Amino acid sequence: MTTHARLERSGANLILTFTRPDKLNAVSNEMLELLGEAAQTLATDQDVRTLVVTAEGTYFTAGVDLAGGTAAKMAVPTNTPGRHFRSVHREIHSLLDELETIEKPVVLAAQGPCLGLGLELAASCDFRFATPATTFALPEINIGVIAGSGGTGRLVRAIGPAWTKWLGMAGRTVDAETALRIGLVHEIHPAETFFENVLKFVDDLNSLPAEAVGVAKIAIDAAVDSDRVTQRHFERLACTTLFGSPEFLERTARFRPKA
């Protein structure tokens, strides 16, 4: 049982909340472990439709806890320090990759500054929401490293190389309005009604056919790395199955002529 985060069910939603405001929700091993548990539940529990990741306090997260946790785990001296470091890093990559590949929506609700690993987590989510107080940054460059848990490859897919260089190479911070303009977030909501607005979106999302939503996620992500011809083949194959699905038949029954 960790006091760093809380995982709970709310209807068809799984809600992971970072609960370490005294440390600005700096990411600990316990938080990553609970995120892994959330990903596993999302992938395997058919009654769960969506995962929402949010936080308590003024910060969504200040990034990796440099005083301990994951950072300390990476620095454990061994006979093969480089191999050990990459092994720990691979665990984080795998976790965020899992969030991207699960055929269900993952929603980020960042109520405050979202830095470092928090931004890399954001880039692995399907939908991202912010308040006017939310900012985004990759401060790793200031201490002589790069954001190596998706801050280059994952983020560039979301906002392109120019803005990824602004964040990850120049160490700049973007505010909520800029994040909205460059496509990093989808909507900004007032702090007073922030989570209520996010849940309204999630409820609307959950009302859509689950199979089609999952296939749409796969098709859109696959289109990023495929040529136009392959994209068209993928769409036709996907629709071949979806057009015969129970959800499609039920939702289009009123349009078909009566026997």
DORO-832931 format. One record per residue (C-alpha): residue number from 1; residue in three letters; x, y negated, z negated. Coordinates in steps of 0.001 Angstrom, whole numbers, plus 524288, in hexadecimal, padded with zeros to 5 digits. Layout:
! residues N
@nr = NUM rest = ala px = X py = Y pz = Z
...
! end
This chain:
! residues 259
@nr = 1 rest = met px = 80000 py = 80000 pz = 80000
@nr = 2 rest = thr px = 80605 py = 7F31F pz = 8044C
@nr = 3 rest = thr px = 802E5 py = 7E579 pz = 7FFA9
@nr = 4 rest = his px = 808F1 py = 7DFD2 pz = 80C01
@nr = 5 rest = ala px = 7FD5D py = 7E2ED pz = 814D8
@nr = 6 rest = arg px = 7EF78 py = 7E803 pz = 81485
@nr = 7 rest = leu px = 7E8C3 py = 7F12C pz = 81E1D
@nr = 8 rest = glu px = 7D9F7 py = 7F203 pz = 81DEF
@nr = 9 rest = arg px = 7CE54 py = 7F5DC pz = 82641
@nr = 10 rest = ser px = 7C385 py = 7EC60 pz = 829E0
@nr = 11 rest = gly px = 7B97C py = 7F31B pz = 83259
@nr = 12 rest = ala px = 7C041 py = 7F72F pz = 83ED4
@nr = 13 rest = asn px = 7CC0C py = 7EE9D pz = 83BC5
@nr = 14 rest = leu px = 7D8C2 py = 7F1E7 pz = 83507
@nr = 15 rest = ile px = 7DE65 py = 7E5CA pz = 82E7E
@nr = 16 rest = leu px = 7ECA1 py = 7E4E1 pz = 82A64
@nr = 17 rest = thr px = 7EF95 py = 7D91D pz = 821CF
@nr = 18 rest = phe px = 7FD30 py = 7D4D5 pz = 81DA1
@nr = 19 rest = thr px = 7FC34 py = 7D186 pz = 80F28
@nr = 20 rest = arg px = 80996 py = 7CC4C pz = 80BAA
@nr = 21 rest = pro px = 8074F py = 7BD90 pz = 80BDC
@nr = 22 rest = asp px = 81173 py = 7BAE6 pz = 8014B
@nr = 23 rest = lys px = 81BB8 py = 7BFC8 pz = 80B11
@nr = 24 rest = leu px = 81503 py = 7B93D pz = 816B7
@nr = 25 rest = asn px = 810D9 py = 7C6F8 pz = 81AB7
@nr = 26 rest = ala px = 81ED0 py = 7CA65 pz = 81E66
@nr = 27 rest = val px = 81DEF py = 7D7DD pz = 8249A
@nr = 28 rest = ser px = 821E3 py = 7E2E9 pz = 81B91
@nr = 29 rest = asn px = 8234A py = 7F17E pz = 81DE4
@nr = 30 rest = glu px = 8165B py = 7F37C pz = 816E4
@nr = 31 rest = met px = 80F76 py = 7EA44 pz = 82047
@nr = 32 rest = leu px = 81502 py = 7F15D pz = 82C0D
@nr = 33 rest = glu px = 81118 py = 7FE77 pz = 82658
@nr = 34 rest = leu px = 80323 py = 7F9DA pz = 82470
@nr = 35 rest = leu px = 80308 py = 7F468 pz = 83245
@nr = 36 rest = gly px = 80733 py = 801E9 pz = 836C8
@nr = 37 rest = glu px = 7FC18 py = 807F6 pz = 82F06
@nr = 38 rest = ala px = 7F2A5 py = 7FE50 pz = 8352A
@nr = 39 rest = ala px = 7F778 py = 801DE pz = 842C9
@nr = 40 rest = gln px = 7F5D3 py = 81056 pz = 83FF4
@nr = 41 rest = thr px = 7E7F7 py = 80E69 pz = 83AED
@nr = 42 rest = leu px = 7E45F py = 805E2 pz = 84688
@nr = 43 rest = ala px = 7E96E py = 8102E pz = 84FEB
@nr = 44 rest = thr px = 7E2D8 py = 81BE7 pz = 84997
@nr = 45 rest = asp px = 7D645 py = 81741 pz = 842F8
@nr = 46 rest = gln px = 7CBA0 py = 8167F pz = 84D37
@nr = 47 rest = asp px = 7C30E py = 80E3F pz = 8444C
@nr = 48 rest = val px = 7CD3E py = 8035D pz = 84408
@nr = 49 rest = arg px = 7CC16 py = 7FA52 pz = 84FBC
@nr = 50 rest = thr px = 7D596 py = 7EF2D pz = 84CDF
@nr = 51 rest = leu px = 7E15B py = 7EBDF pz = 84465
@nr = 52 rest = val px = 7E264 py = 7DDF6 pz = 83F22
@nr = 53 rest = val px = 7EF52 py = 7D95F pz = 8393D
@nr = 54 rest = thr px = 7EECF py = 7CD44 pz = 830A1
@nr = 55 rest = ala px = 7F4B5 py = 7C7B4 pz = 82428
@nr = 56 rest = glu px = 7F225 py = 7C071 pz = 81793
@nr = 57 rest = gly px = 7F8CA py = 7B3A6 pz = 813F4
@nr = 58 rest = thr px = 7FE69 py = 7A886 pz = 81BDF
@nr = 59 rest = tyr px = 80706 py = 7B11D pz = 8248B
@nr = 60 rest = phe px = 80344 py = 7BC77 pz = 82D2F
@nr = 61 rest = thr px = 81156 py = 7C0C9 pz = 82B72
@nr = 62 rest = ala px = 81EB9 py = 7BA92 pz = 82A9D
@nr = 63 rest = gly px = 82467 py = 7C67D pz = 83189
@nr = 64 rest = val px = 82CEC py = 7D180 pz = 82C75
@nr = 65 rest = asp px = 83047 py = 7D0FF pz = 81E0F
@nr = 66 rest = leu px = 83ED5 py = 7CDD2 pz = 81ECD
@nr = 67 rest = ala px = 84075 py = 7CFE8 pz = 8103F
@nr = 68 rest = gly px = 83C96 py = 7DE22 pz = 81108
@nr = 69 rest = gly px = 83348 py = 7E75B pz = 81795
@nr = 70 rest = thr px = 8357E py = 7E9DF pz = 825FA
@nr = 71 rest = ala px = 8414D py = 7E0DF pz = 82707
@nr = 72 rest = ala px = 84800 py = 7E7E2 pz = 81BD0
@nr = 73 rest = lys px = 8447A py = 7F50F pz = 82181
@nr = 74 rest = met px = 84B04 py = 7F15E pz = 82E4C
@nr = 75 rest = ala px = 85754 py = 7ED3D pz = 82744
@nr = 76 rest = val px = 85954 py = 7F9D6 pz = 81F85
@nr = 77 rest = pro px = 867B3 py = 7FD86 pz = 8217A
@nr = 78 rest = thr px = 869E5 py = 80A99 pz = 827F3
@nr = 79 rest = asn px = 87496 py = 81134 pz = 82FC7
@nr = 80 rest = thr px = 86D48 py = 80CC5 pz = 83BF5
@nr = 81 rest = pro px = 867E8 py = 7FF41 pz = 83882
@nr = 82 rest = gly px = 8644E py = 7FBD7 pz = 84680
@nr = 83 rest = arg px = 85CD6 py = 8085D pz = 8488A
@nr = 84 rest = his px = 855FA py = 806CA pz = 83B76
@nr = 85 rest = phe px = 851F5 py = 7F8D0 pz = 83EAB
@nr = 86 rest = arg px = 84C77 py = 7FCB9 pz = 84BE4
@nr = 87 rest = ser px = 84525 py = 80811 pz = 845CE
@nr = 88 rest = val px = 83E1B py = 7FF2C pz = 83C36
@nr = 89 rest = his px = 83B69 py = 7F55D pz = 846F8
@nr = 90 rest = arg px = 835E4 py = 80034 pz = 84F6E
@nr = 91 rest = glu px = 82BD8 py = 80310 pz = 844DA
@nr = 92 rest = ile px = 826B3 py = 7F526 pz = 845E9
@nr = 93 rest = his px = 826B2 py = 7F5B7 pz = 854C5
@nr = 94 rest = ser px = 81F18 py = 80278 pz = 85453
@nr = 95 rest = leu px = 81510 py = 7FCEF pz = 84AE6
@nr = 96 rest = leu px = 8126C py = 7F0EE pz = 85332
@nr = 97 rest = asp px = 81261 py = 7F93A pz = 85F8A
@nr = 98 rest = glu px = 807FE py = 801B8 pz = 85927
@nr = 99 rest = leu px = 7FF44 py = 7F5EF pz = 856EE
@nr = 100 rest = glu px = 8007C py = 7F2A4 pz = 86559
@nr = 101 rest = thr px = 7FD1A py = 80050 pz = 86A09
@nr = 102 rest = ile px = 7F17D py = 80386 pz = 86140
@nr = 103 rest = glu px = 7E556 py = 802BE pz = 869C5
@nr = 104 rest = lys px = 7DE66 py = 7F9A4 pz = 86051
@nr = 105 rest = pro px = 7DF89 py = 7EAF8 pz = 85DE7
@nr = 106 rest = val px = 7E96F py = 7E590 pz = 85446
@nr = 107 rest = val px = 7E687 py = 7D7AB pz = 84FD3
@nr = 108 rest = leu px = 7EFD8 py = 7CE33 pz = 8492F
@nr = 109 rest = ala px = 7E9CC py = 7C3D1 pz = 8405C
@nr = 110 rest = ala px = 7F517 py = 7BAE9 pz = 83C83
@nr = 111 rest = gln px = 7F015 py = 7B0CE pz = 832EB
@nr = 112 rest = gly px = 7FD78 py = 7AA69 pz = 8313A
@nr = 113 rest = pro px = 80B81 py = 7AA87 pz = 83639
@nr = 114 rest = cys px = 80EF7 py = 7B703 pz = 83D5B
@nr = 115 rest = leu px = 81DB2 py = 7B896 pz = 83E1B
@nr = 116 rest = gly px = 82789 py = 7C2B5 pz = 84290
@nr = 117 rest = leu px = 82240 py = 7D076 pz = 84183
@nr = 118 rest = gly px = 814B7 py = 7CA8E pz = 83FD1
@nr = 119 rest = leu px = 8156E py = 7C4E6 pz = 84D81
@nr = 120 rest = glu px = 81A8F py = 7D1B1 pz = 852BE
@nr = 121 rest = leu px = 80EF3 py = 7D868 pz = 84C65
@nr = 122 rest = ala px = 8061A py = 7CE28 pz = 8527D
@nr = 123 rest = ala px = 80B90 py = 7D133 pz = 85FEF
@nr = 124 rest = ser px = 807B4 py = 7DF7F pz = 85E37
@nr = 125 rest = cys px = 7F982 py = 7DBF0 pz = 85B38
@nr = 126 rest = asp px = 7EEDF py = 7DADA pz = 8657C
@nr = 127 rest = phe px = 7E87D py = 7CE8F pz = 8602E
@nr = 128 rest = arg px = 7EE3A py = 7C398 pz = 857FA
@nr = 129 rest = phe px = 7E763 py = 7B906 pz = 85010
@nr = 130 rest = ala px = 7ECD3 py = 7AD49 pz = 848D9
@nr = 131 rest = thr px = 7E8DE py = 7A1DE pz = 8403E
@nr = 132 rest = pro px = 7EDC8 py = 793EC pz = 84245
@nr = 133 rest = ala px = 7F81E py = 796E7 pz = 837DB
@nr = 134 rest = thr px = 7FDA8 py = 7A294 pz = 83F27
@nr = 135 rest = thr px = 80B1C py = 7A168 pz = 84548
@nr = 136 rest = phe px = 8138C py = 7AB59 pz = 84C4E
@nr = 137 rest = ala px = 82250 py = 7AC9C pz = 84C52
@nr = 138 rest = leu px = 82D9C py = 7B62C pz = 84DD7
@nr = 139 rest = pro px = 8378E py = 7B0D6 pz = 84421
@nr = 140 rest = glu px = 840DE py = 7BC5A pz = 84590
@nr = 141 rest = ile px = 8498E py = 7B4B4 pz = 84EEB
@nr = 142 rest = asn px = 84CCD py = 7AB62 pz = 843BA
@nr = 143 rest = ile px = 853C2 py = 7B62B pz = 83C4F
@nr = 144 rest = gly px = 85B0C py = 7BB60 pz = 84813
@nr = 145 rest = val px = 8525B py = 7C66E pz = 84CEB
@nr = 146 rest = ile px = 846ED py = 7C7B9 pz = 85639
@nr = 147 rest = ala px = 8390D py = 7CC0A pz = 8539A
@nr = 148 rest = gly px = 83B7E py = 7DA4E pz = 85697
@nr = 149 rest = ser px = 82E5F py = 7E078 pz = 85354
@nr = 150 rest = gly px = 82797 py = 7DBC4 pz = 85F99
@nr = 151 rest = gly px = 82B00 py = 7CD5F pz = 85EFD
@nr = 152 rest = thr px = 830EA py = 7CE52 pz = 86C76
@nr = 153 rest = gly px = 82AB1 py = 7D968 pz = 87432
@nr = 154 rest = arg px = 81D6F py = 7D972 pz = 86DB5
@nr = 155 rest = leu px = 81B8A py = 7CAC5 pz = 86CC6
@nr = 156 rest = val px = 81FFA py = 7C7F2 pz = 87AA6
@nr = 157 rest = arg px = 814E2 py = 7D084 pz = 87F97
@nr = 158 rest = ala px = 80B3F py = 7C82A pz = 87815
@nr = 159 rest = ile px = 80FF5 py = 7BA58 pz = 87AFD
@nr = 160 rest = gly px = 81A97 py = 7BB79 pz = 88554
@nr = 161 rest = pro px = 82944 py = 7B8EA pz = 884D3
@nr = 162 rest = ala px = 828DD py = 7AA0C pz = 883C7
@nr = 163 rest = trp px = 82160 py = 7A971 pz = 87707
@nr = 164 rest = thr px = 8280C py = 7B59D pz = 871BB
@nr = 165 rest = lys px = 83513 py = 7AE86 pz = 87399
@nr = 166 rest = trp px = 82F49 py = 7A292 pz = 86CBB
@nr = 167 rest = leu px = 82C1C py = 7AB08 pz = 860F3
@nr = 168 rest = gly px = 83693 py = 7B589 pz = 86115
@nr = 169 rest = met px = 8423B py = 7AEA3 pz = 8671D
@nr = 170 rest = ala px = 8406B py = 7A086 pz = 862B4
@nr = 171 rest = gly px = 83A38 py = 7A3FF pz = 855A8
@nr = 172 rest = arg px = 82F06 py = 79A7C pz = 85789
@nr = 173 rest = thr px = 821CE py = 79AF5 pz = 850E0
@nr = 174 rest = val px = 814C3 py = 799FB pz = 857EF
@nr = 175 rest = asp px = 8086E py = 7950A pz = 85161
@nr = 176 rest = ala px = 7FAED py = 79AE2 pz = 852F8
@nr = 177 rest = glu px = 7F6E0 py = 791F4 pz = 85E24
@nr = 178 rest = thr px = 80334 py = 79515 pz = 865C6
@nr = 179 rest = ala px = 8015B py = 7A38C pz = 862F0
@nr = 180 rest = leu px = 7F3A9 py = 7A2A1 pz = 86881
@nr = 181 rest = arg px = 7F885 py = 79B82 pz = 87499
@nr = 182 rest = ile px = 80329 py = 7A56C pz = 877BC
@nr = 183 rest = gly px = 7FA79 py = 7B137 pz = 87566
@nr = 184 rest = leu px = 80062 py = 7B5A6 pz = 86896
@nr = 185 rest = val px = 7F35C py = 7B460 pz = 86187
@nr = 186 rest = his px = 7E5A6 py = 7B59E pz = 866DD
@nr = 187 rest = glu px = 7DE3D py = 7AC85 pz = 85DBC
@nr = 188 rest = ile px = 7E078 py = 7A313 pz = 85280
@nr = 189 rest = his px = 7D660 py = 7A279 pz = 847A7
@nr = 190 rest = pro px = 7D52B py = 799A5 pz = 83BAD
@nr = 191 rest = ala px = 7DB12 py = 79F3F pz = 82F43
@nr = 192 rest = glu px = 7CDFD py = 79E56 pz = 8283B
@nr = 193 rest = thr px = 7C746 py = 7A7CF pz = 83184
@nr = 194 rest = phe px = 7D330 py = 7AE86 pz = 83743
@nr = 195 rest = phe px = 7D125 py = 7BC98 pz = 83346
@nr = 196 rest = glu px = 7C27F py = 7BB93 pz = 8355E
@nr = 197 rest = asn px = 7C4FE py = 7B726 pz = 8435E
@nr = 198 rest = val px = 7CEC2 py = 7C216 pz = 845A0
@nr = 199 rest = leu px = 7C537 py = 7CC53 pz = 840A3
@nr = 200 rest = lys px = 7BA99 py = 7C6C7 pz = 84970
@nr = 201 rest = phe px = 7C396 py = 7C90E pz = 8550F
@nr = 202 rest = val px = 7C6C1 py = 7D6BA pz = 85024
@nr = 203 rest = asp px = 7B85C py = 7DA08 pz = 84E71
@nr = 204 rest = asp px = 7B5D3 py = 7D5B6 pz = 85C6E
@nr = 205 rest = leu px = 7C166 py = 7DDEC pz = 860D7
@nr = 206 rest = asn px = 7BC3D py = 7E9B7 pz = 85985
@nr = 207 rest = ser px = 7AF25 py = 7E875 pz = 86065
@nr = 208 rest = leu px = 7B5AD py = 7EB8B pz = 86D69
@nr = 209 rest = pro px = 7B6F9 py = 7F9A3 pz = 87252
@nr = 210 rest = ala px = 7C290 py = 7FF6B pz = 86B14
@nr = 211 rest = glu px = 7C77E py = 807D0 pz = 8764D
@nr = 212 rest = ala px = 7C76D py = 7FC82 pz = 87FDE
@nr = 213 rest = val px = 7CE7D py = 7F3A0 pz = 87634
@nr = 214 rest = gly px = 7D914 py = 7FDD9 pz = 87436
@nr = 215 rest = val px = 7DAD1 py = 8003B pz = 882BD
@nr = 216 rest = ala px = 7DB3C py = 7F18A pz = 88549
@nr = 217 rest = lys px = 7E667 py = 7F052 pz = 87B86
@nr = 218 rest = ile px = 7EE24 py = 7FAF7 pz = 88273
@nr = 219 rest = ala px = 7EB6B py = 7F596 pz = 89002
@nr = 220 rest = ile px = 7EF0F py = 7E799 pz = 88C9B
@nr = 221 rest = asp px = 7FBB8 py = 7EB63 pz = 885CF
@nr = 222 rest = ala px = 7FF5E py = 7F4BD pz = 890D6
@nr = 223 rest = ala px = 7FD11 py = 7EA0A pz = 89AEE
@nr = 224 rest = val px = 80812 py = 7E1E7 pz = 89515
@nr = 225 rest = asp px = 81249 py = 7EBB1 pz = 89990
@nr = 226 rest = ser px = 80C34 py = 7F15A pz = 8A5E0
@nr = 227 rest = asp px = 80AFD py = 7ED09 pz = 8B3EC
@nr = 228 rest = arg px = 7FE35 py = 7E8D2 pz = 8BA13
@nr = 229 rest = val px = 7FB7D py = 7F5D5 pz = 8C0CD
@nr = 230 rest = thr px = 7FD91 py = 7FD7D pz = 8B440
@nr = 231 rest = gln px = 7F4B3 py = 7F419 pz = 8ACF9
@nr = 232 rest = arg px = 7E9B3 py = 7F673 pz = 8B6AF
@nr = 233 rest = his px = 7EB52 py = 80539 pz = 8B5DA
@nr = 234 rest = phe px = 7EADE py = 80467 pz = 8A6FA
@nr = 235 rest = glu px = 7DE67 py = 7FC58 pz = 8A73F
@nr = 236 rest = arg px = 7D77B py = 805B9 pz = 8B076
@nr = 237 rest = leu px = 7DB5E py = 81190 pz = 8A868
@nr = 238 rest = ala px = 7D6F2 py = 80AF8 pz = 89BDC
@nr = 239 rest = cys px = 7C9E9 py = 80704 pz = 8A184
@nr = 240 rest = thr px = 7C7BE py = 814B0 pz = 8A70B
@nr = 241 rest = thr px = 7C6A1 py = 81974 pz = 89913
@nr = 242 rest = leu px = 7BFF9 py = 80D8D pz = 89336
@nr = 243 rest = phe px = 7B50A py = 80D3D pz = 89D59
@nr = 244 rest = gly px = 7B087 py = 81A83 pz = 89899
@nr = 245 rest = ser px = 7B20D py = 817D9 pz = 88A17
@nr = 246 rest = pro px = 7A657 py = 81892 pz = 880D8
@nr = 247 rest = glu px = 7A853 py = 80A51 pz = 87D08
@nr = 248 rest = phe px = 7A7E2 py = 805BA pz = 88B1D
@nr = 249 rest = leu px = 79BF2 py = 80DF9 pz = 88E54
@nr = 250 rest = glu px = 794BE py = 80950 pz = 8823A
@nr = 251 rest = arg px = 797CC py = 7FAF2 pz = 8845F
@nr = 252 rest = thr px = 79438 py = 7FB0F pz = 892C3
@nr = 253 rest = ala px = 78810 py = 8039A pz = 89209
@nr = 254 rest = arg px = 77EF6 py = 7F7E4 pz = 8932F
@nr = 255 rest = phe px = 784F5 py = 7F442 pz = 8A048
@nr = 256 rest = arg px = 7828E py = 80164 pz = 8A6A1
@nr = 257 rest = pro px = 775A2 py = 80460 pz = 8AD6E
@nr = 258 rest = lys px = 76C3A py = 80CF1 pz = 8A5E1
@nr = 259 rest = ala px = 76B09 py = 81AFA pz = 8AAAB
! end
